[in-house]
């Protein structure tokens, strides 16, 4: 108890005044309270149109006194009543997280510990209220924030602490603020208060060298000078986005430019020319936006344009302004419109009536109201996703409703980016391009291939086919994100929050993901929902929790003299990781490897199987929506010979994780060794033995034996490739298995009563038919099945072979399909059946059924496999390590051990 009292006295301040406003002020206030500090008063701005500031709302909720002064001084002199009210609360420290008012020095200097204030730049660089804007306008490579001892408002007070970050080439005011200045700024303010409480706060006088004081940018001063480089133009535009907006005169109108990005120097974009006075060459209106050129010949792209009347449009629609006539609303759409009208009224409380021409922002809406409107629409319809930008581009109620109705009807300006399918009682939206550096893009040369639905053999969509140059782009993006981006430098707990948010989004879209998985891979929908998608969500949640628990150890060393040494280890991320996954569990295999890879702090370039790329691309979309930074996740559909090989050979890839065949795994391992000795983990083929003793629970053995083979149509790496049944129960076991298999319903995987769906693709079906033909010729007994079902898709009937001898082809080779291989063994001969079970170069999984615990432990100890199931099968869990022995590969997926596959251990020794 004594130590606790000392801790409280040492780290807490018992009377803090928070002076400021906004969500930032609210978060600082909340974190200070959570840190144990006592807030004795909050001073903020008056309510606007009946709405209290977020800081005021939070404080009032907690019963903290709130003061809402319109001003603190008049004509440069402090207002005595205001100062007296402030002094009455007896604050020891003033904390100013974000304050737009001028606070008198009588207030600043009054507390025992003075006043600290947050500023969004690395002082003395960019003093003044538009510091973030000027950081971008000047093309600074580093940004950050300062907590300093408040002065008379000129931002010249002594510095307490500073935190810096790298400015990304396409950062905007919003991305910089949301990614770093807001979250890290909140933490910085709380850290500063802790330092003051501990008596460790610094007071570093600001240098004059490099100091600036730029005023607030105004619209008149934001006109674009076109005689500059593309990068300078880009910095000017992004530095003025969203306020006041960089503009130029085009066709007699003042056009404002938003959402600028730099373009790589590549092929010339195709589109309609747009003359821009003063520019060295015309702009080009493309479907992606308006391409602009600097005087250095390089290009940039702006995605949004705003006209003098306030109307904002996608830049790609510049020449289509008159083409979109208003749509006539149906009765159901009119009801929806009235619901949304009521939502607008609840947000715009100061407006007596929402008319068609009511403007959302001119009626007083702020950024938080945009977020609320997006969420309110989401509650009323699941058929489209509204983005904040949709509201900024449709500010009047009439335009907003027209936009919503078009989306409800499936009219989408980005239809070329997604394929929509009305299937399984929902609209599924499927991206089909490569995902590189946070964007969906076409493959080099526009190359594509067709993804097929194995249920009926029809085409789903054309998918971009990645080329070697695309691999180079993706690896470069991943490398930049790791070395210069925020991901590797991010607080592990924040990284965990983003991964957890991604899992939440996957859960929100789980029915859509399961439907895509079903139509792309043939998985039975109910299984896809529970296992393919369900376990993927669990995996990301599990590894999200590991992010802040990755730690090294201290090691006593004795050989060094003098013996004053400290040796400790650090576990560090590896860098760019390549992941290559198979087609049997397209999303789950992605999750098993990617979750651990991201939790460890790496970036990833993932190649899904060429025949099943669609859930990986949907995952890419969700990762972007979750806020995973650009370049951290990259998805490249394509062939193994091109994409997989180039990833294996690439010198900037430092780790490769692969699941697939043993043959390909050996080739990958060789390429990784020759290229740059990459770290490799391989989960390869299997011929997993399942031993069933006569003293088993026969009902459970039959049920689990069937599941061990036919689960997921037999396309299961740990499927029981050979079942050994004790001879005394062999015939009974076979009879019951065949009876159950004959009851299986084969058909449409979207039908909830289907037990067995189509094989993954035509080539796989042909291999299974060839496998059964070879097996029949060798003398095993074919009890059931063994043929292609007469359906339009790729269906293969569940098949059972008995009397299988050890020398036969089917006793040795992996079938990877719905084929059960049954062999007898002599009663009581445990060691002989173990010898036969282990007589394989594979060692992925195994199983044993017996009610004799001694026998179960004896057999599980001697089975040469990475996983042993006792009286169960296929029971994998996100916390349990998964991986094989021998030619089934090495390395682990899942569990804590999986993190080690994506970490490197560094030893540090210090002599003192």
N, C-alpha and C positions, 0 to 999 in steps of 0.2 A: 504493500500500500504506500509505503514511503517513496519508493522509486516512481510510482505512478504520479504522486503529488508533485515530485520534482519535475517530472516530464511535462506536466500541465503548466507549471509555473514558467518553465523554460521555453516552451514552444508556443504558448498562446498569448494573444493580446486581448484584453478584456473589454476594450471599448474602441471600436473602429467605426468611422463614418464612411459610407460608400457614397461617392458623389459622381453621378453620371447617368447613363441611359442605355437603351437598346438591349438586344439579346446578349451581346458581349458582357455588358454590365450585369445582367441577370445571372449569367454563368459564373462570373467572378464572385458575385455575392453568394451564390449557392456553394461554390467550392470553399470559400472562406468559412462559411458556417460548418460545412462538413469537416473542415480541418480543426474545428473546435474553437474558432475565434468568435467573440461576441460582437455582433453588429448592433450599435446603439442608435443608429439613425441612417436613413437613406434620403438623399437629396437628389431629386430628379426633375424632369421638365413637366409642365402642366399637361393634363389630358388633351389629346387632339381629337376633336369631333366626338367627344364622349368616350374615347378609348384611352385607358391608362397605358403608360409605357410598360414593357415587359418587366423591367427592374422593379417598378412600383408595384405591379401585380404580385410579384413573388414576395416582396417584403410585406405587403398588406396581408397576404395569406398567412405569413408567419407571425403576424402581430407586431412587427417592427415599426416604430414611428417613421412615417413617410412625409417628406416636405416637398412641395411642388412649387418652387419659386419661378415666376416668369423671367426674373432677372435678379442678379446679385448686386448690381451697381447701376448708377445713373450718372451719365456724363463723367465717367471715369472714377466716380466716388462710390464707395461701398454704401449700401443702404443699411442704416444702423439697426432697424428692426430685424432685418434678415440676418445680419451678423449675430445679433443677440440671441435669436432663435437657434442659430447654429451652435453657439457657445453653450447653450443650455443643456446640450446632450452630453458634454464632457468627453469628447473623443480624444484618445491618445494618438490616433493616427488617421489621416485621411487617405483613402484609396480611391483614385480616379481612373476607372478602367476605360471608359469612353465618355468624354464630357465635351459637349458643344458650347457650353456657356463659359463666360469669362468669370473666374472665381477670384475675388479680391485677395490681396496678399494678407489682409487681416485674418482671413480664413485659412489660407495656405500655411502660414507660419504659426497658427494658434496651437496645434496639438503638440504634446510632449515629443513625439517622434517625427513631426512634420508631415509632409504630404508626398505621396508617390503617384506617378501618372504613367499610363501606357502610351507608347507612340509607335506607329507601324513602319518604322524604318530604322536603319542602323545609324543613329545619330553620330556625328552632326550632319551626315548626308541626308538631304531632303527633309529639312525642317518645314513645318507648315501643315496645313490641313489636307493637302492632296499628295501626301508622301507616297502612298502605294502607286498612284497614277504616275508620278514622276520616276519612280523606280523602273517602271516598264517603258515609259517614254524615252528615258535615257539609255535603255538597253543594258541596265546593270545585270551582271552575271550572278551577283549575290544580293539577297534581300534579307529581311528579318525584322525584329522589333527591339525596342529599348524600353526598359522601365527606368525612369529617372526621377530625381527629386524635383518636384514641381517648382516652376518659377513664375514669372509674370505673364506667361502665355506665349513666349517666344521660343520655347523648346530648347533653352540653353542651360538648364539646370544640370547638376552633376549626375553622372550615370551610375545606376545601381547594378543593373545586369543587362546583358544583351544576348540574343539567340539569333543565329543566322541560318539561312537555307539557300539552296541552289535555285536560281530562277530558270525554269524550263523555257525552251524556245517559244512555245505556244501558250505559256501561262497568260491568264487574264487577271484583272483585279479580283474577280470572283474566285477563280481557282486558287490563286495565291492566298487569298484571305481564308477560304474554306479549308484549304489543305494545311496551312501552317500558321498564318497570323492569328486566326481565331483559336483553334484548339491549343496550340503551343503558347499563345499569348495568355490565355486563361491560366494555364499552368505556370507561366512565368510570373504573373501577378501574385499568385499564391506563394510561389517560391520566394519572391521578394519579401512578402510579409513574414514568412518563416525566418528569413535571414535577419530581418529587423528584430523579431522577437528573440532571436538567439544572440543578438548583439554583434552579428557578423556582416552587416550590410555595408557595402562599399560606397564611397563618394568619389568618383573619378571625374575630375574636371574635363569638360569637353574640349577637344582641340579645335582650333580655328581653321586649320588646314583642311580643305575639302568641304567646309561647311557651306550650306546653301539654305536659302529660305524662299521657296517658290510659292507663289500665291495660288489660290483656288482657280482651276481652269474654267474658263467661261466659253460659251458657245462661239462667240465672235472670234475668239483666239484659236479655235480648234480646226480652222480650215486647213486642208491638206496641201502641202507644197509637194508637187509630183516630181520635182527635179532632185530626187534622192534615191538611195538604194532601196531594194525591196525590203530588206531587214529594217531599215529606218522607217519606211512607210508602215510596215507591220507594227513596229513598236509604237508609233504615233496613234494608230487606230486602236490597238489593244489597250493602250494607256488611257484612252478616252472612253472606253466601253465599260459601263453603260452611260456614265455621265461625264461630260456633257455630250459626247458623241463627236467623232471626227467626221467632217463633211466636205463635200465638193459640189460645184455647180455642174449638173449634167442635164442637157436638153432643157435649159431654162428653169430647172428645179433644184432646190437645195436638198441633196441626198445625203443621208447620214449612214455611215458604214459600221457594222457590228460583226463580231465573231470572226476575227481574222486568224489565219494560220499560214505559216510559211510553207511553200511547196518545194519538193525536191526538183532539181533540174533534170527533167526527163523528156518524154515525148510531148509535143505541143498539144494542149488540150483542144478538143473540138467543141464548137459552139457558135453562137451568134455574136458578131463584133459589136462593141458599144464604144462610140467615140467619147473620150473624156478630155475636155480642154486642159491643156498643160501637161498631159501625160506624154511620155516618149512614144507610146504606141497604144492602140485601142485596147480596152478590156475585152474579155471574152465571157459571155454568159453561158455557163454550162449547167448541167442538171445538178451538180454539186454546189454551185454558187458562182460568184463573179470573180474571175481571175484578173488580177491587176499586175502591172509590171513596173519595176523600178528602173532607174537609169543605168543599172548594171546588168540589165537583161534578165535578172532573176524575177521570180513570180511569187505572189501571195494570193490567198483565196479569202474572200469575205462571204459569209453565208446568209447575212440578213441585211436588209436595206430599210430605211425609214424615210417617209416623205414628209413634206412640210406640214401636212394636215394631221400628222401623228400616225398614219397607217404604216404598219411594219409588214414586210413580206419576205419570204425566202428569196435570196438574191437570184436564184435560178429561175424565178418566175417573173423577172423584170419585163420581158416582152409578152407576158400572158395576162396583163392586168385586166383586160376587158373580157377575158374568155370564160370566166367562171360566173355564170348566171346563178342567181339565188335559186335554191332548191325548194320545191313545194313540200311542206311538212305533212306527213300522215297524221292520223288521229293519235296514234301511240307516240309519235315524235312530238306532237303538240303537248301531250301530257308531260313528257320528259322536259320540254322547254319550260313549262310552268314550274316544275320541280326545281329546275336550275334558277329560274327567276326568284323563287323563294330563297334559295341559297344566297344569291347576290344580295337580296334584301337583308338577310341576316348578317352579312358581312358589312355592307354599306349602310350602317344604321342611321347615318345622317341624311340619307336620301329618302324622301317621302314615297317615291314610286319608281320602280325600275322600268324605264321606257326602252324601246328598241335602240335608241341612240345614246342611252346612258353609257358613259365611259368609265371603265373600272378604275383606272388610275386617277383620272381627273376628279373622280368622286371621293378620293381620299384613300384608296387602297394602297397598302405597303407590301413589302416583300413577304412578310409572314402571311398576309391575306392571300397571296399567290399560292403558297404552300397549302393553305386551308382549302382553297377552291379546288386544287388538284385532288386533294383527299376526299372532298365532298362529292366530286364527280365520280371518283373511284368507287365510293360506296353505292352509287346508283347504277353503275354499269360495269361489267367485266369484259365487254367486247372490244374495248380499246384502252390504251394507256395514254393519259394526258401528260404532256411535258410542260414545265414552266414557260418554255419559249412559246408554246401555243397561245398562252394568255397574253404575252407581250405582243404577239402578232395579231391578236384579235381582241382589241381592247373594248369595243362596244358590245353590248349584249347581243345585238342582232348578228354581228360578225362571229361572236363566240358561239352562238347557237348553230349558225350555219356550219362552222368548222366541226362542232361536235356531231351534228347530224351526218355530215359527210364521212366522218370516222365511223359512226355507227353503221353506216351502209357499206363500210369496207373500202371507201374511196380514200386512197392514201398517196400522198406525194412521194413516199418512199417505197412504192410498190415494187420497184426494181431491186430493192434491198432485201425484201422478204417475200416468201411465198405463203399465202394464206389458204388454209384448207378447213372446210366445214365438215368436221368428222368427230365421231364419238361425242355428239351433243355439245360441241364447243367449236370455237374458231381457234385453230392453232396457227401461230405465226412463226415461220421457220426462216431464219437467216440462211444464206447459201453462198456467201462470199468468204474469202480468207479474212481472218481477224488479226491485224497487225497494228501494234502501237495504239490500241484503243479504238480502231476504226475498221469497219468492214470495207474491204477493197477487192477489186477484181485481180485475178492472177495475171502475171506477166503475159502479154499477148492476148488477154481475154480468154484463155483456154478454160474449158469446162468439161465435165463428164456428167452422166445421168445417174442419179441415185434411184434405185428401184425398190418397190414395195414387194417383199417376198410373198405376201399373202395372195396377190393376184398377178404379179409380174408386171404391173404397170409402173410408169415413170412417176416419181414424186416431184423432182425438180432437177434442174441443171446446177451442179455445184462447181465452184471455181477449183481448178486443178493447179495446185502450187507447182512452181518451177524452182530451179536452183537459185535464181535471183531473188525469189520471194523468201526462200530460206535465209538468204543473206540479210534481207531487210528485217525479218522477224528476229534473227539473232542480234543484229545491231540494235534494234529497239529494246530487246531484253537486256542487253549489255549496258546500254545507256541508263535504263531504268534502275539497274542494280548499282552501277558505279556512281552515277551522278544524280539519280532520282531520289525520291523520298522513301521508297520502300525499304531499302537496306538500312536507312538511318532512322526509320520510324520506331517510336517506342513500341516494344513488343506487345504491350497490352492493347495499344491502338491497332496494331496489325491484327491481333486476335479479334477485336471488335468488328473490323471490316470483314474478316473471314466468317464470323458468326452472322453478320448481316447478309452475306452471300448465301449462307445456309437458310436463313429466313426467307430470302427471295426464292430460293429453290423450292422451299416448302409451299410458299404462296402459289408457285407455278407447277406444283407437283403433278396435277392431272394433265397439264399441257405437256410436261416433260415425258410422262409415262406414255401418253398418246404418240408423241413423236418417236419414242423408243420402240413402240409397238409397230408402227407402220414402216420404220426404217430397218429394224432388226428381226421382226417377227416374234418378239417376246410376247407371251400372253399378258394382256393388259393388267390383270390383277397382280401377277408376279412382278411386272415392271413397276407398278405403283408401290408395292411392298418392299421389293428387294432392289431392283435396278436403281430406282429413285430414292426409296426410303433409306436404304443403307448409305447412299451417297450423301444425303443430308446429314445423317448421323456422323459420317466420317468427317465432314467439314466442321461440325460442331465439336467433335472430340478433339481435333487438332487445333481448333481455335483456342481451346483451353490450355494447350501446351505452349503457346507462343511466349508467355512470360515465365515459363518454368524450365527453360533451357539453360543449364548452368554447368560450370566446370567444377573442379575440386582443387584443394590444396594438397600438396604432396611433400612430406618430409624427405629431404635428401641428406645423406650422411657422408658421402665421399669427398665433398668439397671442403677445403680449408681456406680461410677460417670458416667455422660452421655458423655463420650468420647469413643465412640464405632463406629466401622465400620462393618456392616454386608452385605455380598454379597453372591450371589449364583453362582454356577458353574454347567454347564450342561456337564456331562461326559458320555462317552460310557459305556455300561453295561459289555461287555466282549464277551463270546462265545454265539451266538444266534443260535437257531435251527429254521428252517423254513420248514413247511410242506404244500405243495400246491396240488390243485386238478387237474383233467384232462381236464377241459373244456377250459381253456386258459393256456396251459403249460408254455409258455414263459412269457406271460404278468403277470401272477400271481407271477412268479419268480421275475420279474422286480419290481412290485409294492412293494414287501417287501424287496428284497435284496438291491435295490438302496438306500432306506432310512437307512437300517441297515449299509451299508458300509459308507455312507456319515457321519453317526454319529461316525464312527471310530471303529465299532465292527468287529468281524470276524464271519463267518457263516458256518454252516453245514446244507445243504438243502436236503430234501427228496422230489424228484418229485413224482407224481403219478406213480404207478408201470406200468400202461398201456401206459403212455406217457412220457418217460424219455429222449427222444433223443435231443430235443432242449436245455434242461438243460445241457446235456453233451457237446453239441456244444458250449453253452455259456461258459462252463468251459474252453474249448480250447481257446476261444477268450479272456477270462479274463487273461489267462497266457500270451498270445501274447501281451496284452495291458500293461503288466508289473505289474499286481497286484501281490504282493509278495506271496510266497509259504505259504500255510496254511490259508490264508485269506478267500478263497472260496473253499469249499469242497462239492462235489455232491455225494449222495448215493442213487442210484435206489434200490428199495426193497419194502418189504411189510410193511404196517402200523403196523401189529401185532408185527413185529420184530424191524424194524428201527424206526418207529414212536414212538412205546412204549418205546424203550430204550433211545431215545432222551428226551422223557417226564420225564423219571426216572433219567437221568444222573445228578450227582451232580455238574459237571463242566459246565453244560449249565445253563445260568442265565436268558435267555429270550426265549420264544417260541412263534412264530407267526404261526397261523394255519388258513387255509381256507378250508372249507369242510362242512360236515353235522353237524346238531345240536347234534345228538346222539354221534358222535365221539368227537365233541368239548367238551361236558360235561365230557367224559371219560378223555380227555387230561387235562382238567382243574383240575380234581381230582388228577391225577398222578403228575402234576406239584406242586400242593399244598403239597402232602404227601412227595415228594422227597426232595425239598429244597426251597419251596415257590418261584418258578420261577415267574418272570413277564410274563403275558400271554396276547396276543391279539387274538381275535377270530372273524372271519367273517364266519357266519354260514348260515343256510338255509333261504329261503324266500318264501313268498306267497304274492307277492307285488300287492296291489290293484291299478287298473287304473279306474278312474271315468270319464265318458264321458257325458257331459251335452248337451242338445239339442241345446244350443246357440253356439256350437263349430263350427269351420271351419271343415265341415264334410269330405272334401277331405283330409285334413291333419290328421284328427282323424283316418280315415281308413288306410292311409299310415303308420302313426306312430303306430297305434294299431297293425297292422300286424308285424311291426318291433319289437315292444315291446315284442312279443311272439316268433317269429320265427328267430330272429337274432341269428346267430351262432347255427342254428338248434334247438333253444330253450334251449341249454346247457349254460344257462346264469343265474348267481345268482340273478340278479335283474329283470329277465323276469317278465312281468305282469302275475302273476299267476291267477288273476281273474279280469275280465273286467266287470264293472258295467255300463250299457248303459241306459240312460233315455228312458222310454217306448215309447215316441212319435217318436223317431228316431231309435228304436231298430231293427225293421224289415229291414229298409233301410240299417242300418249299417251291419247287418248279411249278407244280400244279396250281398252287395258290397265286403265284406271281402271274402266270398266264391268264388266270381268271380275272385278275384285277386289271391287267394291261388291256384285255379285250373290252373292258368297260370304258376305257379312256375315250373322251370325245375329242376328235380331231377336227379342227376347223378354224374359223375366223378368230384370231387372237383378241379382237375387241369384244367378242361375245363373252360375257362374264362366266358362262358355264363351260367354256373351252378348257380342256386339260392340256392339249398338245397342239402347238401352233406350227407354222412353216419353218423349214430350215432357213438359215440366214441368207443364202444366195445360191444361185444356180450352180456355180462351180463346186460349192460344198456339197450340194445334193448329188452331183455326179460322182464325187469322190466317195460318198457313202454307198452309192449303188455299186461302185467298183469294189469297195471294201467287202460288201456282202457277197458279191460274186466270187471273189477270191476265197472267202471263208467257206462258202458252200462246196467249193471244189476240194477242200482239204479234209472233209469227212466229219466235221462237226454237225450236230443235228439242229436244223432250223425249226424251232417250235412254233414261232408266231411272227408274222410281219415279213419284212425284208423286201419291200417293193415301194415304188413311188405311188402315192395315192393319186387317183385321177381327179386332180383339181387344177385350176388355171395357174396356181402358184407353185411354190417349191416345197411340197409336203412329202415327208418320208414316214412310213408307218413304223411305230415302235417295234423293235425286233429282239427276240430272245434266242441265243444259241446255248445248247447244252452239249455235254460230252466233249468239252474243249480240252485238248491235251496241251502240255507245256510247250511242245515244239511248234505248234500251229501259229500261223501268221497273226490270227486274231488274239492269240494269247500274249503276243509281244508288242504289237503296234497299237498306238492310240487311235481310237475311232473318232472321238470328238463328235458323237452323234447319239441318237436314241437306241443304242445297241447294248444289250446285256449279255455278258460273257460269263457262263457258269461252269465251274469245274468242281469235281468231287475231291474229298480227301478222306483218308482212313480215320476212323474213330480213334480218338486218344493219341494220335500221332501229331502232337503239337509242334515239335521241332521240325518235322518234315514239311508241314504246311508253311511254317515260317521260312524255311529254306526256299520253297517254291515262290512264296510271296515276295521275297527279297531278290529273287533271281531276275532282276530288271535293272536297266541303267537309269530308270526314273526313280524319283523319291520325293514326290510332292505331298501326297496325303495317303492315308490308310485308315482302316477301321476294323473293329472287332466287336462281335456280339456274343456275350456270355454273361451268366449270372454269378459266375465264380470270380470273386474279386482278385484272388491270387492269380488266376489264369489271365485275367484282364491286364493286370499290372505286368506280369511276365511277358505277355505278347506285346504290349505297348512299348515296353522297354527295348525289345529286340526288333521291332519293325523299323526299317531304315527309311524313314520319311519325316518330312518337316512338320507334319500334323498327324496326330493319331486321334480318331474319334472312337469312343467306347460307348456302346449301346445308343449311339446316335450317329448322324452323318450330316454333312453340309452345315454344321452349326459354327459359322464364322461370326466373329464379333469385332467391332472397331478397336477394342482394347487388346485383342489377342494377336500376337505377331503371326504373319502368314508368309510362308516361303518354303522352298524345297531344298533337297540334297541332290548330290550327284548331277546327272544331266537334266534334272528339273530346275537347275539354276542355283543362284545364291543371292543373299540379301533378303530383306523383309519388307513387306507392306503391312500396314496397320500396327497398332500398338506403339509404345514408346520407342521400340527398336527401329521403327520405320524412320523416325527423325534422324537417326544416325546415318541413314543412307544419303541424307541431304545436308549433312554437317561435316565440317572438318575440325580436328582438334589441334589447337596450338598450345604448346607449353611455353611458359614464361618463367625465367629464373632471375631473381634479383638478389644481389649481394648488398648488405647494408652494414 
